[in-house]
Each structure stands twice: as structure tokens, then as C-alpha cells.
Amino acid sequence: MAGGPVAAPAGLALVLLNPRAAGGRTRRLADPLRQWLASQAPEAAFAVVDDVDRARALLLGRPEGSRVVLVGGDGTVHCLLPALLQRKLSLGLVPVGSGNDLARALGLRGLAWPDALARALCGPAAGCDLGELVTEHGAWPFASSVEAGFDAAIARRAAEGPQWLRGLPRYLWATLRELAALRRRRLRVIVDGELVHDSEALFASCLNTPTYGAGMPAVPGACIDDGRLDLLIAGRFGRFGTLLMLPRLLAGRHLGHPQVRTAPFSELRVECEAEMPLAADGEPLAGARAIKVRAMPGALQAVRGPRAG
């Protein structure tokens, strides 16, 4: 698709580069992107923005229904989802972040950035599900996952990790560091009005994509356009049991474990006597004792890649 000039969809497209994505390594793409756009898509606008508020303002100023191409990762998309939804913008994604689990679900992983950019500019968009997380602190849409418990603590640790580590190795490093401070919590989980768990648990995660944590196949059967989300609960695990579970999770073989359960849902509530660590799309959030999560079927128009399921 990158062999000749491309035609953007109706209305001028905006290409927005997050120079902080992937630990700042995306900054080096600014000049190559600018040159590519000048020759292949001169009608597209281009901006390099490392301030979230400014990026949101740019999106809120776009014509309703127009195309926005984000050059970044899951965190970039997560921060800008409210603006994308408010203006009903269609999303094209050039995945250059650390996690890229949304890109995997959209079939975009493995594309060279010129091919991903060409597709993001001119490819047709289709409806994709999102989720919404509600806590005492506010409400946030999410594209890939919400984590509550141990895996949220891992996300927080990964965000604070060394910049030279990226992707799955970064999450593995964070997991091993968090094992030393492992804390189980009693979780009460209600799925579509039915109590499904009321005991100790390592974590309770809500997935819109099959993977999280930079490619771990948490719920391999999850689908980004089936109108629902998927719950993943890991029950009572100690440090040694958690360590043994890790290779099974990496291989997608954890679902056969008696302490692991999945369930599709439209609405869910998780309650805990103590504050739970929380994260959404790998971005740490303020902890809470109770959360609500609901599916948002077809809420986002997004461009798919050749590997989309």
C-alpha cells in the first residue's frame, strides 16, 4: 500500500505522533514521517505532541467523523479515547508503543511503519468494541483491558521500569519484582447480575482483546467486535504458584488451571475490602475498593490490518 500516493478518507486526516511512546524512541520517526507524508499524502496534517492536554485539544478541534492516525501504542490510544469518541473520529493506528495489544487485535502487528501509515490513512474503518471503567474517582473508556489486583501492580511497576526494557521483557521484569510484594485480596465479582467469585484472588482482569501485557494471551478467544468483554480471574496463588503459572500464561495454557476462570460479560462489578491497584490499557490508575465495567459495543471506528481476526 505504500508504493504510491494514498488518498485519505473524506475530510483531511490528522497524523499525530506521540514522541514519548516506547520510552521516547518514537521521537526519531518524526522526520521520516514528515518526509513520507510530504510525498505520499500531502493533504494530511502532521503534529508531534508530547502533551496529553494539547493532543486532546487537537482532536476536539477536528471535523466530526474525520480520520485521526495515532503513531504510538496502547497508552497513546487510551489517553485520547475520550476525544476520539466525543468527535466520533475514526482511528488509524501506527503501532510503535511498548505493549501494542490493541494493534494485535486489529491485525496491525508486524507491519512496517510506512505500510501501517498508508493503511491507517486510507483503509476503511469498522466498528470495534470498547469498555468503560467506573470508580469513585471517575470513568474511563478503554480499548484493550482493565486490570485489578496483581496484574495492575505489574502495570504500575512496568511504567516505572528502566527505559531500555520494552515490550514483553519489561512486563516480565515487573512481574518478578512484584512477586516479592505479592498480596492476595478477597474479591467479590458480580457478572451480569450473578455472583461468580467471593474469595481470595490474585487478580481480576477484563479483556476486550485476546492479549494484554505486551502480547500475553490472557483470553485467546476474546474478540474486539463481538459486543462483549471477557473476565479473567486468577484465584488463590502464592508466590511459588504464581511463578509456576507465568510460563503457562505466556503459552496460553493457563485456562486449564482449576484456579483460573473466564466468563464473557456485558456488565461487571468487582468489590474489595481494601483498595485494589488498578490499570487500564496498561496505564496505572488510582486504586479503588469497587469498580464497574461495561461493554461498549461498536463504540469506536478503527482501521483493521491484514491480520485482523
LUMGU-509209 format. One line per 4 residues: number of its first residue (from 1); their letters; for each residue y, z, x of C-alpha. Coordinates in nm, 3 decimals, m for minus. Last residue first. Layout:
<pts>
NUM = A = Y Z X ~ ...
</pts>
This chain:
<pts>
309 = GARP = m1.188 1.317 m0.938 ~ m0.898 1.188 m0.732 ~ m0.998 1.024 m0.403 ~ m0.775 0.716 m0.438
305 = GRVA = m0.468 0.933 m0.496 ~ m0.306 1.060 m0.812 ~ 0.065 1.064 m0.894 ~ 0.178 1.363 m1.098
301 = QLAG = 0.313 1.426 m1.449 ~ 0.308 1.801 m1.507 ~ 0.233 2.003 m1.822 ~ m0.092 1.827 m1.910
297 = PMAR = m0.250 2.151 m2.034 ~ m0.053 2.469 m1.950 ~ m0.324 2.732 m1.901 ~ m0.238 3.099 m1.935
293 = VKIA = m0.227 3.396 m1.700 ~ m0.121 3.749 m1.786 ~ m0.087 4.017 m1.521 ~ m0.110 4.395 m1.511
289 = RAGA = m0.059 4.659 m1.244 ~ 0.182 4.450 m1.038 ~ 0.243 4.335 m0.681 ~ 0.547 4.130 m0.581
285 = LPEG = 0.448 3.776 m0.488 ~ 0.287 3.614 m0.183 ~ 0.274 3.230 m0.182 ~ m0.078 3.087 m0.155
281 = DAAL = m0.039 2.882 m0.471 ~ 0.040 3.211 m0.647 ~ m0.008 3.549 m0.479 ~ m0.059 3.904 m0.599
277 = PMEA = m0.149 4.241 m0.445 ~ m0.257 4.474 m0.726 ~ m0.071 4.795 m0.811 ~ m0.299 5.078 m0.914
273 = ECEV = m0.470 5.142 m1.248 ~ m0.549 4.771 m1.279 ~ m0.523 4.520 m1.563 ~ m0.605 4.149 m1.568
269 = RLES = m0.525 3.934 m1.872 ~ m0.643 3.581 m1.942 ~ m0.555 3.284 m2.158 ~ m0.708 2.935 m2.176
265 = FPAT = m1.032 3.015 m1.998 ~ m1.325 2.889 m1.795 ~ m1.551 3.159 m1.653 ~ m1.680 3.236 m1.305
261 = RVQP = m1.881 3.529 m1.173 ~ m1.974 3.667 m0.833 ~ m2.160 3.998 m0.786 ~ m2.500 3.842 m0.860
257 = HGLH = m2.446 3.576 m0.587 ~ m2.527 3.222 m0.700 ~ m2.161 3.122 m0.710 ~ m2.119 3.194 m0.337
253 = RGAL = m2.275 2.868 m0.220 ~ m1.951 2.665 m0.187 ~ m2.000 2.632 0.190 ~ m1.687 2.828 0.282
249 = LRPL = m1.771 3.083 0.014 ~ m2.121 3.129 0.153 ~ m1.977 3.170 0.503 ~ m1.743 3.445 0.371
245 = MLLT = m2.002 3.639 0.170 ~ m2.156 3.802 0.476 ~ m1.816 3.938 0.582 ~ m1.752 4.066 0.231
241 = GFRG = m2.089 4.240 0.229 ~ m2.011 4.405 0.563 ~ m1.669 4.522 0.449 ~ m1.790 4.646 0.113
237 = FRGA = m1.829 4.430 m0.196 ~ m1.817 4.526 m0.563 ~ m1.730 4.231 m0.783 ~ m1.592 3.891 m0.685
233 = ILLD = m1.436 3.734 m0.993 ~ m1.344 3.364 m1.023 ~ m1.165 3.256 m1.340 ~ m1.121 2.888 m1.421
229 = LRGD = m0.823 2.723 m1.590 ~ m0.814 2.496 m1.895 ~ m0.687 2.162 m2.023 ~ m0.944 1.950 m1.837
225 = DICA = m0.688 1.778 m1.610 ~ m0.699 1.965 m1.280 ~ m1.073 2.015 m1.286 ~ m1.268 2.317 m1.164
221 = GPVA = m1.634 2.247 m1.092 ~ m1.618 2.344 m0.725 ~ m1.476 2.688 m0.810 ~ m1.389 2.855 m0.477
217 = PMGA = m1.448 2.551 m0.256 ~ m1.238 2.680 0.041 ~ m0.998 2.398 0.130 ~ m0.679 2.555 0.258
213 = GYTP = m0.708 2.894 0.084 ~ m0.790 2.736 m0.251 ~ m1.033 2.478 m0.376 ~ m1.154 2.334 m0.708
209 = TNLC = m0.801 2.323 m0.851 ~ m0.663 2.511 m1.152 ~ m0.808 2.838 m1.030 ~ m0.750 3.196 m1.143
205 = SAFL = m0.860 3.464 m0.898 ~ m0.996 3.814 m0.949 ~ m1.057 4.015 m0.634 ~ m1.282 4.268 m0.462
201 = AESD = m1.381 4.421 m0.791 ~ m1.461 4.767 m0.924 ~ m1.537 4.789 m1.294 ~ m1.437 4.650 m1.632
197 = HVLE = m1.523 4.280 m1.647 ~ m1.569 4.028 m1.929 ~ m1.363 4.181 m2.211 ~ m1.313 3.904 m2.467
193 = GDVI = m0.972 3.800 m2.606 ~ m0.957 3.464 m2.430 ~ m1.070 3.629 m2.106 ~ m0.998 4.000 m2.060
189 = VRLR = m1.040 4.145 m1.710 ~ m1.023 4.517 m1.635 ~ m1.013 4.571 m1.262 ~ m1.110 4.880 m1.064
185 = RRRL = m0.982 4.822 m0.714 ~ m1.152 4.775 m0.378 ~ m0.958 4.823 m0.057 ~ m1.024 4.648 0.271
181 = AALE = m0.782 4.744 0.549 ~ m1.001 4.630 0.840 ~ m1.117 4.334 0.634 ~ m0.756 4.216 0.614
177 = RLTA = m0.751 4.100 0.977 ~ m1.073 3.904 0.932 ~ m0.935 3.734 0.624 ~ m0.603 3.650 0.792
173 = WLYR = m0.780 3.474 1.079 ~ m0.995 3.284 0.829 ~ m0.682 3.182 0.638 ~ m0.515 3.050 0.954
169 = PLGR = m0.832 2.867 1.058 ~ m0.834 2.697 0.714 ~ m0.494 2.532 0.753 ~ m0.265 2.631 1.036
165 = LWQP = m0.256 2.853 1.343 ~ 0.023 2.786 1.592 ~ 0.269 2.964 1.364 ~ 0.102 3.301 1.412
161 = GEAA = 0.039 3.488 1.086 ~ 0.284 3.642 0.839 ~ 0.207 3.396 0.560 ~ m0.163 3.440 0.640
157 = RRAI = m0.136 3.818 0.584 ~ 0.023 3.764 0.243 ~ m0.243 3.510 0.147 ~ m0.514 3.750 0.266
153 = AADF = m0.367 4.027 0.050 ~ m0.383 3.785 m0.241 ~ m0.750 3.725 m0.158 ~ m0.817 4.099 m0.166
149 = GAEV = m0.661 4.166 m0.505 ~ m0.511 3.915 m0.748 ~ m0.488 3.544 m0.661 ~ m0.327 3.273 m0.871
145 = SSAF = m0.424 2.914 m0.801 ~ m0.340 2.545 m0.771 ~ m0.032 2.430 m0.962 ~ 0.156 2.745 m1.055
141 = PWAG = 0.423 2.829 m1.311 ~ 0.597 3.161 m1.258 ~ 0.700 3.439 m1.496 ~ 0.888 3.761 m1.421
137 = HETV = 0.866 4.100 m1.252 ~ 0.653 4.279 m1.513 ~ 0.400 4.002 m1.465 ~ 0.344 3.654 m1.612
133 = LEGL = 0.155 3.375 m1.434 ~ 0.163 3.025 m1.582 ~ m0.093 2.755 m1.513 ~ m0.064 2.383 m1.461
129 = DCGA = m0.259 2.089 m1.595 ~ m0.206 1.732 m1.483 ~ m0.075 1.437 m1.684 ~ m0.076 1.102 m1.507
125 = APGC = 0.177 0.932 m1.280 ~ 0.160 0.566 m1.182 ~ 0.198 0.485 m0.812 ~ 0.530 0.352 m0.683
121 = LARA = 0.692 0.623 m0.474 ~ 0.398 0.858 m0.418 ~ 0.169 0.565 m0.336 ~ 0.406 0.436 m0.068
117 = LADP = 0.453 0.789 0.066 ~ 0.079 0.858 0.085 ~ 0.022 0.529 0.267 ~ 0.304 0.603 0.512
113 = WALG = 0.177 0.964 0.552 ~ m0.176 0.864 0.647 ~ m0.408 0.951 0.360 ~ m0.680 1.206 0.431
109 = RLGL = m0.604 1.432 0.138 ~ m0.445 1.259 m0.161 ~ m0.715 1.288 m0.425 ~ m0.502 1.493 m0.665
105 = ARAL = m0.732 1.794 m0.629 ~ m0.709 1.770 m0.252 ~ m0.330 1.740 m0.268 ~ m0.317 2.056 m0.479
101 = DNGS = m0.521 2.235 m0.212 ~ m0.279 2.126 0.061 ~ m0.302 2.450 0.260 ~ m0.085 2.418 0.572
97 = GVPV = 0.156 2.153 0.450 ~ 0.182 1.778 0.516 ~ 0.079 1.640 0.179 ~ 0.305 1.353 0.066
93 = LGLS = 0.330 1.422 m0.305 ~ 0.471 1.220 m0.594 ~ 0.578 1.424 m0.892 ~ 0.718 1.304 m1.223
89 = LKRQ = 1.028 1.488 m1.340 ~ 1.045 1.654 m1.681 ~ 1.387 1.800 m1.588 ~ 1.282 2.160 m1.663
85 = LLAP = 0.928 2.100 m1.542 ~ 1.026 1.973 m1.198 ~ 1.287 2.249 m1.170 ~ 1.031 2.520 m1.247
81 = LLCH = 0.775 2.358 m1.011 ~ 1.008 2.363 m0.708 ~ 0.883 2.675 m0.532 ~ 0.519 2.594 m0.606
77 = VTGD = 0.546 2.235 m0.482 ~ 0.682 2.345 m0.146 ~ 0.423 2.622 m0.119 ~ 0.138 2.381 m0.186
73 = GGVL = 0.247 2.147 0.091 ~ 0.538 1.937 0.211 ~ 0.696 1.596 0.157 ~ 0.792 1.605 m0.210
69 = VVRS = 0.850 1.277 m0.392 ~ 1.060 1.306 m0.706 ~ 1.034 1.038 m0.975 ~ 1.260 1.023 m1.281
65 = GEPR = 1.181 1.171 m1.624 ~ 1.521 1.332 m1.671 ~ 1.776 1.197 m1.426 ~ 1.802 1.419 m1.118
61 = GLLL = 2.058 1.701 m1.094 ~ 1.802 1.974 m1.154 ~ 1.605 1.836 m0.861 ~ 1.900 1.862 m0.623
57 = ARAR = 1.977 2.214 m0.745 ~ 1.618 2.318 m0.684 ~ 1.638 2.190 m0.327 ~ 1.963 2.377 m0.274
53 = DVDD = 1.809 2.701 m0.400 ~ 1.500 2.653 m0.183 ~ 1.694 2.600 0.140 ~ 1.515 2.389 0.402
49 = VVAF = 1.637 2.054 0.270 ~ 1.591 1.711 0.428 ~ 1.709 1.452 0.176 ~ 1.624 1.090 0.101
45 = AAEP = 1.732 0.867 m0.188 ~ 1.516 0.566 m0.272 ~ 1.673 0.221 m0.312 ~ 1.596 0.129 0.049
41 = AQSA = 1.219 0.144 m0.016 ~ 1.032 m0.031 0.267 ~ 1.285 m0.086 0.545 ~ 1.524 0.207 0.500
37 = LWQR = 1.241 0.422 0.362 ~ 1.035 0.379 0.677 ~ 1.332 0.460 0.901 ~ 1.416 0.778 0.710
33 = LPDA = 1.053 0.885 0.710 ~ 1.021 0.828 1.086 ~ 1.344 1.028 1.141 ~ 1.248 1.327 0.926
29 = LRRT = 0.883 1.350 1.033 ~ 0.957 1.588 1.323 ~ 1.069 1.851 1.073 ~ 0.717 1.860 0.927
25 = RGGA = 0.604 2.090 1.209 ~ 0.812 2.379 1.079 ~ 0.520 2.616 1.020 ~ 0.332 2.362 0.811
21 = ARPN = 0.630 2.326 0.575 ~ 0.967 2.445 0.705 ~ 1.119 2.096 0.723 ~ 1.072 2.046 0.347
17 = LLVL = 1.133 1.676 0.296 ~ 1.263 1.548 m0.039 ~ 1.223 1.185 m0.141 ~ 1.428 1.111 m0.452
13 = ALGA = 1.336 0.812 m0.668 ~ 1.589 0.594 m0.847 ~ 1.517 0.524 m1.213 ~ 1.216 0.331 m1.341
9 = PAAV = 0.936 0.351 m1.087 ~ 0.995 0.274 m0.719 ~ 0.912 m0.072 m0.591 ~ 0.748 m0.095 m0.252
5 = PGGA = 0.834 m0.317 0.043 ~ 0.534 m0.434 0.241 ~ 0.218 m0.311 0.418 ~ 0.234 0.048 0.296
1 = M = 0.000 0.000 0.000
</pts>
